[in-house]
């Protein structure tokens, strides 16, 4: 093997890659069969990991991303109903960390036109829709973008640079990684 050739996949990594693309393919076949017919396995290998998350984890990620964008407004909420709804969809640790951040740590104002969350019933759906639009925006135009758009419909891509979208995803994923680290392990 030469220094420039990629390292072979371990059996575990190869199995994980197969599960990842099979999960995404199954979702596409179920939700967007016409689009699924246009993709090949190589394209599915390049789909981001978040697209193969179980439904509940993908929903949680979408809500965390949405909360990052809505954080300035959420810090001004004083009613228990909206805060309780946010706690229910985000979890106490994430919500506490989000509300404790200074506005300087928030996403730049004007990054995206955001709907106002005026009632507790709107919290989950609007955070999720906002997060889904960022996930779609993180992908360049092409088959991967089309697949994500089909799976996250009716959301449409947020009008933001893919790099900003990718940064938001990474920030939203961080608490999930920390909460799954073994007790006592350094994160």
Order of alpha helices (4+ residues) and beta strands (2+ residues): alpha-alpha-alpha-alpha-alpha-alpha-alpha-alpha-alpha
